[in-house]
Amino acid sequence: MSELVPGGNLPLPGGALTVRVPGPFDVSALITDDDGKVRGDGDFVFYNQPSVPGAVLRGDTLTVDPGRLRAGATRVTVVVSPADPGTPLGGLPVPTLLVTDPGGRHLARFTPPRPGQETVLLLAELYRRGAGWKVRALGQGYADGLAGLARDFGVDVLDDDTPSAFSAGTPTTTGPVNATRLTATPHPPSAPDPHGYLPLINSARAQAGSPPVSLDARLTTAAQQHASAMAAAGRLGVESRDGVAVYQRVTAAGYPYITIGEHLVSGPRTPTEFMDYCLRTDGPRRTLHDPTFTHAGLAQANGGRSGTTYWTALWAKPLTPADLTRTAADVIDLTNHERARAGLPPLAPDPVLTRAAQAHSADMVARDFYSHTAPDGSQPWDRAAAAGSTRRSIGENIACGQRSPTEVVTGWMNSPGHRANILKPGFTHIGIGFVGGGRAGTYWTQLFGGG
């Protein structure tokens, strides 16, 4: 049986699997697509709704048959909360998750770090990878309880007089209770659309088989600022004349993202002409059709005496803690795949190295630099030690601008120095950092440790 650590994963055999979390906990599950959002009440499995296609809950045991999940489902996130809703998880035994194969053989066990004041914990997820499925340990807690869960998985939290979908609290069979109900909200409220952008966008996405996006006021604000700056300068550019990058405008507007795309265009005079341009060229068309994006912001500005119209279109998916955990785990998966091809053992996720790597990515964005040496002179080994690492050898890869785990690992493998770190036999552990923003849009850190 494999002992998992946060971020660790394990391939799963085919057929129905059981996931058990014994103890004074309520076990539940959220079924999502790749976007991490539920579609409706049928995507919740809990004691008041213990059975949906492909997943059945009996007491502390969840049985999942991936082949029988609803169409499009790619992830099942296992959630635990105290059976007594007034008790924080830190006051209970640490929950332990056990995964068993169809024949009853124990496959994996995961015990997260002890929670504190959290009242809801994402313990693990079963997720599709290619033609198969894997289990990944998470251990992500929410001190704000169901509100945090709702924020990340696209649901509304409503007070109700009767138990309903995803009720928080203990089950009852006598009379009504004051419960919390979570219901799906497929798309957040849209920003105003006075120019009629959204029907054009979503029509084009629908023809490509991509889900619709909603206009986000923060992205629209950043797009308007950047379109106006380009019009004032009379030129296109990711950075405007004042040195501010469009990505910096997005984060300054309050939209943290896990992935982002942009169109910076001059010439089209109407929204229809702008969309025609996006569909006419391969690169812009791929961005417009990208199914990953959930939000958009579009704006236009006229370029003074020239009369040229400058356009900024922003496409993004918001950052959630679950996305960050998943992105880091995907980088580790891809890194270990490269090591396996070279006959090397896998690197184990290290939470201390992860903290140091995440802090360095955030620092590069916050202090607007890109280097292994921080403005205060600190080096990778200094940052690892400051985070609490006692590993004797430390290595670091950094990158900026890449839009996905695949892109960043491919880039590192194509660089001799970065490749040498990934394939160094003496390294045994790894931490990943990712932050969106800054001049380059994305900043990645890969911190290795050994000894």
Disulfide bonds with the S-S distance in Angstrom:
none
